[in-house]
């Protein structure tokens, strides 16, 4: 029962943060940032937010911008989502899309080699 509630909280936090990040006016944070998932701890004190940045060249600047906006995002999240306490936000770069693309490229390369024989 508690895990189902926590899953709903995670999804709601992810949805609201996606919307809030799109509204930020920080020039370091462009529109090519996607919130992949959010993991709120069971005591609701911390939240790891996994973000994917499309533009590799501005990846570090985007992460700096998100970390500097964490206080604002936390305050806005607290006003939008009804929780016992608003968690501290920790932004983590999610590299699953990059890894998935690499695996797909390797599989395609392997398929081309087997077709050529």
N, CA, C and O atoms as CSV, one atom per row, in Angstrom:
chain,resi,resn,atom,element,x,y,z
A,1,UNK,N,N,0.832,-1.197,0.000
A,1,UNK,CA,C,0.000,0.000,0.000
A,1,UNK,C,C,0.872,1.254,0.000
A,1,UNK,O,O,0.604,2.203,-0.737
A,2,UNK,N,N,1.910,1.253,0.824
A,2,UNK,CA,C,2.761,2.435,0.905
A,2,UNK,C,C,3.526,2.650,-0.393
A,2,UNK,O,O,3.740,3.791,-0.803
A,3,UNK,N,N,3.944,1.558,-1.050
A,3,UNK,CA,C,4.699,1.714,-2.294
A,3,UNK,C,C,3.813,2.273,-3.399
A,3,UNK,O,O,4.284,3.033,-4.245
A,4,UNK,N,N,2.536,1.906,-3.399
A,4,UNK,CA,C,1.618,2.459,-4.387
A,4,UNK,C,C,1.453,3.961,-4.181
A,4,UNK,O,O,1.415,4.722,-5.148
A,5,UNK,N,N,1.356,4.379,-2.954
A,5,UNK,CA,C,1.250,5.807,-2.638
A,5,UNK,C,C,2.529,6.540,-3.054
A,5,UNK,O,O,2.473,7.633,-3.619
A,6,UNK,N,N,3.665,5.931,-2.771
A,6,UNK,CA,C,4.946,6.530,-3.133
A,6,UNK,C,C,5.098,6.631,-4.652
A,6,UNK,O,O,5.645,7.613,-5.155
A,7,UNK,N,N,4.623,5.635,-5.378
A,7,UNK,CA,C,4.655,5.692,-6.847
A,7,UNK,C,C,3.802,6.838,-7.376
A,7,UNK,O,O,4.196,7.521,-8.322
A,8,UNK,N,N,2.648,7.050,-6.776
A,8,UNK,CA,C,1.795,8.173,-7.197
A,8,UNK,C,C,2.463,9.508,-6.899
A,8,UNK,O,O,2.393,10.435,-7.706
A,9,UNK,N,N,3.113,9.607,-5.736
A,9,UNK,CA,C,3.824,10.836,-5.385
A,9,UNK,C,C,4.964,11.075,-6.372
A,9,UNK,O,O,5.149,12.197,-6.844
A,10,UNK,N,N,5.729,10.025,-6.687
A,10,UNK,CA,C,6.835,10.158,-7.637
A,10,UNK,C,C,6.339,10.667,-8.984
A,10,UNK,O,O,6.949,11.560,-9.573
A,11,UNK,N,N,5.251,10.112,-9.469
A,11,UNK,CA,C,4.720,10.516,-10.772
A,11,UNK,C,C,4.200,11.955,-10.742
A,11,UNK,O,O,4.398,12.708,-11.696
A,12,UNK,N,N,3.546,12.331,-9.664
A,12,UNK,CA,C,3.029,13.696,-9.556
A,12,UNK,C,C,4.171,14.704,-9.473
A,12,UNK,O,O,4.105,15.767,-10.092
A,13,UNK,N,N,5.216,14.381,-8.715
A,13,UNK,CA,C,6.378,15.258,-8.611
A,13,UNK,C,C,7.044,15.394,-9.981
A,13,UNK,O,O,7.408,16.499,-10.383
A,14,UNK,N,N,7.206,14.286,-10.698
A,14,UNK,CA,C,7.815,14.316,-12.029
A,14,UNK,C,C,7.016,15.201,-12.977
A,14,UNK,O,O,7.587,16.008,-13.711
A,15,UNK,N,N,5.709,15.049,-12.961
A,15,UNK,CA,C,4.833,15.829,-13.843
A,15,UNK,C,C,4.924,17.326,-13.540
A,15,UNK,O,O,5.047,18.144,-14.452
A,16,UNK,N,N,4.863,17.674,-12.263
A,16,UNK,CA,C,4.902,19.088,-11.881
A,16,UNK,C,C,6.266,19.710,-12.153
A,16,UNK,O,O,6.349,20.852,-12.605
A,17,UNK,N,N,7.340,18.963,-11.880
A,17,UNK,CA,C,8.676,19.501,-12.155
A,17,UNK,C,C,8.904,19.694,-13.647
A,17,UNK,O,O,9.561,20.652,-14.052
A,18,UNK,N,N,8.373,18.802,-14.464
A,18,UNK,CA,C,8.482,18.979,-15.915
A,18,UNK,C,C,7.848,20.295,-16.338
A,18,UNK,O,O,8.409,21.044,-17.137
A,19,UNK,N,N,6.684,20.558,-15.794
A,19,UNK,CA,C,5.983,21.801,-16.120
A,19,UNK,C,C,6.740,23.021,-15.587
A,19,UNK,O,O,6.858,24.027,-16.286
A,20,UNK,N,N,7.244,22.939,-14.378
A,20,UNK,CA,C,7.959,24.069,-13.782
A,20,UNK,C,C,9.270,24.370,-14.511
A,20,UNK,O,O,9.623,25.535,-14.696
A,21,UNK,N,N,9.985,23.335,-14.922
A,21,UNK,CA,C,11.275,23.549,-15.598
A,21,UNK,C,C,11.053,24.233,-16.942
A,21,UNK,O,O,11.862,25.061,-17.360
A,22,UNK,N,N,9.966,23.891,-17.617
A,22,UNK,CA,C,9.668,24.567,-18.894
A,22,UNK,C,C,9.394,26.053,-18.704
A,22,UNK,O,O,9.602,26.843,-19.625
A,23,UNK,N,N,8.932,26.440,-17.527
A,23,UNK,CA,C,8.595,27.839,-17.266
A,23,UNK,C,C,9.765,28.664,-16.734
A,23,UNK,O,O,9.645,29.881,-16.599
A,24,UNK,N,N,10.893,28.021,-16.430
A,24,UNK,CA,C,12.046,28.753,-15.906
A,24,UNK,C,C,12.579,29.736,-16.937
A,24,UNK,O,O,12.562,29.468,-18.138
A,25,UNK,N,N,13.047,30.865,-16.455
A,25,UNK,CA,C,13.564,31.898,-17.339
A,25,UNK,C,C,15.090,31.957,-17.334
A,25,UNK,O,O,15.671,32.905,-17.862
A,26,UNK,N,N,15.726,30.985,-16.762
A,26,UNK,CA,C,17.186,30.916,-16.723
A,26,UNK,C,C,17.711,30.593,-18.123
A,26,UNK,O,O,17.308,29.585,-18.702
A,27,UNK,N,N,18.594,31.416,-18.678
A,27,UNK,CA,C,19.081,31.165,-20.046
A,27,UNK,C,C,19.919,29.891,-20.165
A,27,UNK,O,O,20.095,29.374,-21.268
A,28,UNK,N,N,20.434,29.383,-19.054
A,28,UNK,CA,C,21.217,28.143,-19.112
A,28,UNK,C,C,20.336,26.923,-19.357
A,28,UNK,O,O,20.788,25.911,-19.894
A,29,UNK,N,N,19.077,27.034,-18.958
A,29,UNK,CA,C,18.163,25.900,-19.072
A,29,UNK,C,C,17.315,26.091,-20.322
A,29,UNK,O,O,16.459,26.974,-20.372
A,30,UNK,N,N,17.556,25.262,-21.326
A,30,UNK,CA,C,16.811,25.370,-22.569
A,30,UNK,C,C,15.630,24.407,-22.564
A,30,UNK,O,O,15.401,23.698,-21.584
A,31,UNK,N,N,14.899,24.386,-23.641
A,31,UNK,CA,C,13.703,23.552,-23.718
A,31,UNK,C,C,14.034,22.089,-23.988
A,31,UNK,O,O,13.130,21.255,-24.037
A,32,UNK,N,N,15.289,21.769,-24.163
A,32,UNK,CA,C,15.680,20.402,-24.477
A,32,UNK,C,C,16.030,19.607,-23.219
A,32,UNK,O,O,16.914,18.750,-23.249
A,33,UNK,N,N,15.341,19.888,-22.120
A,33,UNK,CA,C,15.543,19.184,-20.864
A,33,UNK,C,C,14.285,18.378,-20.575
A,33,UNK,O,O,13.177,18.913,-20.611
A,34,UNK,N,N,14.456,17.096,-20.289
A,34,UNK,CA,C,13.327,16.222,-20.004
A,34,UNK,C,C,13.512,15.608,-18.628
A,34,UNK,O,O,14.580,15.087,-18.309
A,35,UNK,N,N,12.467,15.671,-17.819
A,35,UNK,CA,C,12.491,15.003,-16.524
A,35,UNK,C,C,12.084,13.557,-16.769
A,35,UNK,O,O,10.932,13.279,-17.101
A,36,UNK,N,N,13.028,12.640,-16.605
A,36,UNK,CA,C,12.776,11.229,-16.881
A,36,UNK,C,C,12.024,10.560,-15.733
A,36,UNK,O,O,11.076,9.808,-15.960
A,37,UNK,N,N,12.449,10.834,-14.504
A,37,UNK,CA,C,11.770,10.254,-13.350
A,37,UNK,C,C,12.131,11.042,-12.101
A,37,UNK,O,O,13.074,11.833,-12.090
A,38,UNK,N,N,11.364,10.807,-11.063
A,38,UNK,CA,C,11.622,11.408,-9.757
A,38,UNK,C,C,11.446,10.315,-8.715
A,38,UNK,O,O,10.481,9.552,-8.766
A,39,UNK,N,N,12.366,10.239,-7.781
A,39,UNK,CA,C,12.308,9.235,-6.724
A,39,UNK,C,C,12.314,9.939,-5.374
A,39,UNK,O,O,13.345,10.441,-4.927
A,40,UNK,N,N,11.152,9.971,-4.732
A,40,UNK,CA,C,11.015,10.571,-3.419
A,40,UNK,C,C,11.283,9.489,-2.387
A,40,UNK,O,O,10.770,8.376,-2.500
A,41,UNK,N,N,12.093,9.817,-1.368
A,41,UNK,CA,C,12.354,8.838,-0.316
A,41,UNK,C,C,11.085,8.606,0.491
A,41,UNK,O,O,10.150,9.406,0.436
A,42,UNK,N,N,11.057,7.517,1.235
A,42,UNK,CA,C,9.844,7.163,1.971
A,42,UNK,C,C,9.494,8.178,3.055
A,42,UNK,O,O,8.324,8.315,3.411
A,43,UNK,N,N,10.488,8.890,3.586
A,43,UNK,CA,C,10.193,9.920,4.583
A,43,UNK,C,C,9.908,11.281,3.946
A,43,UNK,O,O,9.650,12.253,4.655
A,44,UNK,N,N,9.951,11.354,2.628
A,44,UNK,CA,C,9.641,12.551,1.833
A,44,UNK,C,C,10.554,13.733,2.156
A,44,UNK,O,O,10.117,14.881,2.083
A,45,UNK,N,N,11.794,13.476,2.507
A,45,UNK,CA,C,12.744,14.559,2.758
A,45,UNK,C,C,13.618,14.859,1.554
A,45,UNK,O,O,14.073,15.990,1.385
A,46,UNK,N,N,13.857,13.865,0.720
A,46,UNK,CA,C,14.735,14.011,-0.432
A,46,UNK,C,C,14.045,13.498,-1.678
A,46,UNK,O,O,13.198,12.607,-1.620
A,47,UNK,N,N,14.422,14.077,-2.803
A,47,UNK,CA,C,13.885,13.629,-4.081
A,47,UNK,C,C,15.000,13.700,-5.119
A,47,UNK,O,O,15.541,14.773,-5.384
A,48,UNK,N,N,15.338,12.558,-5.702
A,48,UNK,CA,C,16.289,12.532,-6.804
A,48,UNK,C,C,15.504,12.724,-8.085
A,48,UNK,O,O,14.577,11.971,-8.386
A,49,UNK,N,N,15.888,13.736,-8.828
A,49,UNK,CA,C,15.214,14.046,-10.084
A,49,UNK,C,C,16.178,13.709,-11.214
A,49,UNK,O,O,17.237,14.322,-11.344
A,50,UNK,N,N,15.801,12.733,-12.026
A,50,UNK,CA,C,16.642,12.299,-13.146
A,50,UNK,C,C,16.229,13.069,-14.382
A,50,UNK,O,O,15.092,12.965,-14.842
A,51,UNK,N,N,17.173,13.854,-14.922
A,51,UNK,CA,C,16.885,14.666,-16.106
A,51,UNK,C,C,17.782,14.247,-17.256
A,51,UNK,O,O,18.919,13.817,-17.063
A,52,UNK,N,N,17.245,14.384,-18.448
A,52,UNK,CA,C,17.988,14.089,-19.659
A,52,UNK,C,C,18.155,15.393,-20.432
A,52,UNK,O,O,17.193,16.132,-20.642
A,53,UNK,N,N,19.381,15.664,-20.850
A,53,UNK,CA,C,19.689,16.880,-21.590
A,53,UNK,C,C,20.051,16.474,-23.014
A,53,UNK,O,O,20.983,15.699,-23.228
A,54,UNK,N,N,19.312,16.998,-23.979
A,54,UNK,CA,C,19.514,16.610,-25.370
A,54,UNK,C,C,20.818,17.141,-25.933
A,54,UNK,O,O,21.545,16.418,-26.615
A,55,UNK,N,N,21.118,18.400,-25.651
A,55,UNK,CA,C,22.310,19.048,-26.196
A,55,UNK,C,C,23.518,18.732,-25.311
A,55,UNK,O,O,23.622,19.238,-24.194
A,56,UNK,N,N,24.423,17.898,-25.811
A,56,UNK,CA,C,25.597,17.484,-25.041
A,56,UNK,C,C,26.521,18.654,-24.696
A,56,UNK,O,O,27.150,18.654,-23.637
A,57,UNK,N,N,26.608,19.647,-25.579
A,57,UNK,CA,C,27.546,20.748,-25.355
A,57,UNK,C,C,27.149,21.630,-24.167
A,57,UNK,O,O,28.012,22.222,-23.519
A,58,UNK,N,N,25.850,21.719,-23.883
A,58,UNK,CA,C,25.405,22.588,-22.788
A,58,UNK,C,C,24.978,21.792,-21.553
A,58,UNK,O,O,24.317,22.333,-20.667
A,59,UNK,N,N,25.345,20.536,-21.490
A,59,UNK,CA,C,24.914,19.651,-20.409
A,59,UNK,C,C,25.323,20.169,-19.033
A,59,UNK,O,O,24.501,20.201,-18.117
A,60,UNK,N,N,26.577,20.572,-18.878
A,60,UNK,CA,C,27.058,21.034,-17.574
A,60,UNK,C,C,26.379,22.338,-17.152
A,60,UNK,O,O,26.043,22.521,-15.982
A,61,UNK,N,N,26.183,23.237,-18.108
A,61,UNK,CA,C,25.525,24.506,-17.798
A,61,UNK,C,C,24.061,24.294,-17.391
A,61,UNK,O,O,23.559,24.959,-16.485
A,62,UNK,N,N,23.391,23.371,-18.066
A,62,UNK,CA,C,21.999,23.076,-17.724
A,62,UNK,C,C,21.917,22.518,-16.317
A,62,UNK,O,O,21.043,22.914,-15.546
A,63,UNK,N,N,22.814,21.601,-15.968
A,63,UNK,CA,C,22.801,21.022,-14.626
A,63,UNK,C,C,23.099,22.079,-13.560
A,63,UNK,O,O,22.506,22.055,-12.481
A,64,UNK,N,N,24.019,23.011,-13.857
A,64,UNK,CA,C,24.285,24.120,-12.921
A,64,UNK,C,C,23.045,24.985,-12.750
A,64,UNK,O,O,22.712,25.390,-11.636
A,65,UNK,N,N,22.365,25.265,-13.855
A,65,UNK,CA,C,21.152,26.070,-13.798
A,65,UNK,C,C,20.057,25.397,-12.984
A,65,UNK,O,O,19.361,26.054,-12.210
A,66,UNK,N,N,19.904,24.094,-13.156
A,66,UNK,CA,C,18.886,23.369,-12.388
A,66,UNK,C,C,19.229,23.355,-10.906
A,66,UNK,O,O,18.347,23.504,-10.060
A,67,UNK,N,N,20.498,23.178,-10.593
A,67,UNK,CA,C,20.887,23.172,-9.179
A,67,UNK,C,C,20.677,24.541,-8.539
A,67,UNK,O,O,20.300,24.634,-7.370
A,68,UNK,N,N,20.921,25.600,-9.303
A,68,UNK,CA,C,20.721,26.937,-8.735
A,68,UNK,C,C,19.234,27.270,-8.601
A,68,UNK,O,O,18.860,28.094,-7.765
A,69,UNK,N,N,18.397,26.651,-9.400
A,69,UNK,CA,C,16.954,26.903,-9.335
A,69,UNK,C,C,16.242,25.935,-8.401
A,69,UNK,O,O,15.016,25.977,-8.300
A,70,UNK,N,N,16.978,25.065,-7.715
A,70,UNK,CA,C,16.363,24.034,-6.875
A,70,UNK,C,C,15.486,24.622,-5.769
A,70,UNK,O,O,14.424,24.074,-5.476
A,71,UNK,N,N,15.905,25.718,-5.157
A,71,UNK,CA,C,15.104,26.341,-4.098
A,71,UNK,C,C,13.778,26.857,-4.616
A,71,UNK,O,O,12.734,26.639,-4.002
A,72,UNK,N,N,13.820,27.542,-5.746
A,72,UNK,CA,C,12.599,28.045,-6.368
A,72,UNK,C,C,11.677,26.894,-6.765
A,72,UNK,O,O,10.471,26.940,-6.524
A,73,UNK,N,N,12.261,25.859,-7.376
A,73,UNK,CA,C,11.460,24.711,-7.807
A,73,UNK,C,C,10.830,24.001,-6.612
A,73,UNK,O,O,9.691,23.542,-6.688
A,74,UNK,N,N,11.567,23.914,-5.519
A,74,UNK,CA,C,11.028,23.276,-4.312
A,74,UNK,C,C,9.853,24.071,-3.760
A,74,UNK,O,O,8.833,23.497,-3.379
A,75,UNK,N,N,9.995,25.378,-3.719
A,75,UNK,CA,C,8.909,26.213,-3.206
A,75,UNK,C,C,7.662,26.092,-4.072
A,75,UNK,O,O,6.555,25.949,-3.554
A,76,UNK,N,N,7.840,26.150,-5.386
A,76,UNK,CA,C,6.704,26.029,-6.299
A,76,UNK,C,C,6.079,24.634,-6.229
A,76,UNK,O,O,4.859,24.487,-6.305
A,77,UNK,N,N,6.920,23.621,-6.084
A,77,UNK,CA,C,6.422,22.257,-5.957
A,77,UNK,C,C,5.584,22.111,-4.693
A,77,UNK,O,O,4.556,21.433,-4.698
A,78,UNK,N,N,6.022,22.743,-3.619
A,78,UNK,CA,C,5.273,22.702,-2.370
A,78,UNK,C,C,3.908,23.344,-2.475
A,78,UNK,O,O,2.968,22.918,-1.805
A,79,UNK,N,N,3.788,24.366,-3.311
A,79,UNK,CA,C,2.482,25.007,-3.466
A,79,UNK,C,C,1.575,24.232,-4.423
A,79,UNK,O,O,0.356,24.398,-4.378
A,80,UNK,N,N,2.147,23.392,-5.286
A,80,UNK,CA,C,1.345,22.650,-6.266
A,80,UNK,C,C,0.962,21.246,-5.814
A,80,UNK,O,O,-0.117,20.757,-6.149
A,81,UNK,N,N,1.835,20.600,-5.060
A,81,UNK,CA,C,1.601,19.214,-4.648
A,81,UNK,C,C,1.405,19.172,-3.143
A,81,UNK,O,O,2.234,19.675,-2.385
A,82,UNK,N,N,0.321,18.578,-2.721
A,82,UNK,CA,C,0.030,18.492,-1.296
A,82,UNK,C,C,0.761,17.284,-0.718
A,82,UNK,O,O,0.423,16.132,-0.989
A,83,UNK,N,N,1.785,17.595,0.093
A,83,UNK,CA,C,2.588,16.552,0.727
A,83,UNK,C,C,2.829,16.940,2.176
A,83,UNK,O,O,2.638,18.091,2.570
A,84,UNK,N,N,3.248,15.965,2.954
A,84,UNK,CA,C,3.555,16.218,4.361
A,84,UNK,C,C,4.666,17.251,4.478
A,84,UNK,O,O,4.557,18.202,5.252
A,85,UNK,N,N,5.731,17.064,3.714
A,85,UNK,CA,C,6.811,18.047,3.643
A,85,UNK,C,C,7.337,18.043,2.211
A,85,UNK,O,O,7.316,17.016,1.533
A,86,UNK,N,N,7.801,19.183,1.770
A,86,UNK,CA,C,8.330,19.278,0.415
A,86,UNK,C,C,9.782,18.810,0.430
A,86,UNK,O,O,10.586,19.326,1.207
A,87,UNK,N,N,10.128,17.845,-0.413
A,87,UNK,CA,C,11.484,17.279,-0.366
A,87,UNK,C,C,12.530,18.205,-0.974
A,87,UNK,O,O,12.231,19.035,-1.832
A,88,UNK,N,N,13.760,18.041,-0.508
A,88,UNK,CA,C,14.912,18.701,-1.119
A,88,UNK,C,C,15.144,18.035,-2.472
A,88,UNK,O,O,15.058,16.812,-2.585
A,89,UNK,N,N,15.436,18.826,-3.489
A,89,UNK,CA,C,15.613,18.288,-4.837
A,89,UNK,C,C,17.089,18.083,-5.140
A,89,UNK,O,O,17.908,18.980,-4.941
A,90,UNK,N,N,17.414,16.897,-5.623
A,90,UNK,CA,C,18.765,16.563,-6.059
A,90,UNK,C,C,18.662,16.206,-7.537
A,90,UNK,O,O,17.990,15.240,-7.899
A,91,UNK,N,N,19.322,16.979,-8.386
A,91,UNK,CA,C,19.252,16.733,-9.828
A,91,UNK,C,C,20.397,15.822,-10.256
A,91,UNK,O,O,21.561,16.063,-9.938
A,92,UNK,N,N,20.034,14.770,-10.987
A,92,UNK,CA,C,20.988,13.778,-11.463
A,92,UNK,C,C,20.783,13.638,-12.962
A,92,UNK,O,O,19.651,13.551,-13.438
A,93,UNK,N,N,21.889,13.616,-13.705
A,93,UNK,CA,C,21.770,13.450,-15.152
A,93,UNK,C,C,21.468,11.993,-15.478
A,93,UNK,O,O,22.173,11.088,-15.029
A,94,UNK,N,N,20.425,11.776,-16.255
A,94,UNK,CA,C,20.020,10.431,-16.659
A,94,UNK,C,C,20.629,10.134,-18.026
A,94,UNK,O,O,20.368,10.842,-18.998
A,95,UNK,N,N,21.422,9.105,-18.088
A,95,UNK,CA,C,22.096,8.763,-19.335
A,95,UNK,C,C,21.477,7.537,-20.002
A,95,UNK,O,O,22.114,6.928,-20.861
A,96,UNK,N,N,20.273,7.165,-19.636
A,96,UNK,CA,C,19.664,5.953,-20.180
A,96,UNK,C,C,19.376,6.090,-21.673
A,96,UNK,O,O,19.479,5.099,-22.397
A,97,UNK,N,N,19.024,7.264,-22.155
A,97,UNK,CA,C,18.758,7.450,-23.584
A,97,UNK,C,C,20.049,7.280,-24.373
A,97,UNK,O,O,20.064,6.647,-25.428
A,98,UNK,N,N,21.134,7.852,-23.853
A,98,UNK,CA,C,22.431,7.728,-24.522
A,98,UNK,C,C,22.872,6.266,-24.562
A,98,UNK,O,O,23.366,5.795,-25.586
A,99,UNK,N,N,22.696,5.551,-23.457
A,99,UNK,CA,C,23.069,4.142,-23.409
A,99,UNK,C,C,22.192,3.315,-24.344
A,99,UNK,O,O,22.680,2.408,-25.017
A,100,UNK,N,N,20.908,3.625,-24.384
A,100,UNK,CA,C,20.001,2.914,-25.281
A,100,UNK,C,C,20.360,3.124,-26.741
A,100,UNK,O,O,20.294,2.190,-27.540
A,101,UNK,N,N,20.740,4.347,-27.094
A,101,UNK,CA,C,21.142,4.635,-28.476
A,101,UNK,C,C,22.417,3.886,-28.833
A,101,UNK,O,O,22.564,3.411,-29.959
A,102,UNK,N,N,23.336,3.778,-27.885
A,102,UNK,CA,C,24.583,3.051,-28.134
A,102,UNK,C,C,24.302,1.567,-28.335
A,102,UNK,O,O,24.883,0.941,-29.222
A,103,UNK,N,N,23.420,1.002,-27.524
A,103,UNK,CA,C,23.070,-0.413,-27.663
A,103,UNK,C,C,22.383,-0.659,-29.004
A,103,UNK,O,O,22.664,-1.650,-29.679
A,104,UNK,N,N,21.475,0.251,-29.391
A,104,UNK,CA,C,20.801,0.107,-30.684
A,104,UNK,C,C,21.799,0.168,-31.838
A,104,UNK,O,O,21.679,-0.580,-32.808
A,105,UNK,N,N,22.786,1.060,-31.730
A,105,UNK,CA,C,23.804,1.167,-32.778
A,105,UNK,C,C,24.637,-0.102,-32.849
A,105,UNK,O,O,24.955,-0.572,-33.941
A,106,UNK,N,N,24.991,-0.660,-31.705
A,106,UNK,CA,C,25.759,-1.907,-31.686
A,106,UNK,C,C,24.956,-3.065,-32.275
A,106,UNK,O,O,25.501,-3.894,-33.004
A,107,UNK,N,N,23.671,-3.121,-31.960
A,107,UNK,CA,C,22.830,-4.180,-32.517
A,107,UNK,C,C,22.685,-4.036,-34.028
A,107,UNK,O,O,22.714,-5.028,-34.756
A,108,UNK,N,N,22.529,-2.804,-34.494
A,108,UNK,CA,C,22.439,-2.572,-35.939
A,108,UNK,C,C,23.735,-2.963,-36.640
A,108,UNK,O,O,23.715,-3.546,-37.724
A,109,UNK,N,N,24.861,-2.637,-36.010
A,109,UNK,CA,C,26.164,-2.993,-36.574
A,109,UNK,C,C,26.315,-4.518,-36.644
A,109,UNK,O,O,26.815,-5.051,-37.635
A,110,UNK,N,N,25.891,-5.199,-35.612
A,110,UNK,CA,C,25.959,-6.659,-35.581
A,110,UNK,C,C,25.054,-7.268,-36.647
A,110,UNK,O,O,25.424,-8.244,-37.299
A,111,UNK,N,N,23.883,-6.696,-36.821
A,111,UNK,CA,C,22.950,-7.185,-37.835
A,111,UNK,C,C,23.521,-6.995,-39.237
A,111,UNK,O,O,23.371,-7.867,-40.093
A,112,UNK,N,N,24.177,-5.853,-39.474
A,112,UNK,CA,C,24.784,-5.598,-40.786
A,112,UNK,C,C,25.913,-6.606,-41.065
A,112,UNK,O,O,26.087,-7.057,-42.196
A,113,UNK,N,N,26.669,-6.946,-40.023
A,113,UNK,CA,C,27.746,-7.913,-40.201
A,113,UNK,C,C,27.208,-9.298,-40.534
A,113,UNK,O,O,27.764,-10.000,-41.378
A,114,UNK,N,N,26.132,-9.686,-39.873
A,114,UNK,CA,C,25.567,-11.012,-40.129
A,114,UNK,C,C,24.860,-11.073,-41.466
A,114,UNK,O,O,24.837,-12.138,-42.084
A,115,UNK,N,N,24.276,-9.970,-41.947
A,115,UNK,CA,C,23.654,-9.935,-43.265
A,115,UNK,C,C,24.691,-9.985,-44.370
A,115,UNK,O,O,24.423,-10.520,-45.446
A,116,UNK,N,N,25.862,-9.440,-44.124
A,116,UNK,CA,C,26.926,-9.392,-45.112
A,116,UNK,C,C,27.592,-10.737,-45.332
A,116,UNK,O,O,28.273,-10.917,-46.342
A,117,UNK,N,N,27.426,-11.662,-44.450
A,117,UNK,CA,C,28.081,-12.969,-44.578
A,117,UNK,C,C,27.287,-13.945,-45.369
A,117,UNK,O,O,27.717,-15.083,-45.557
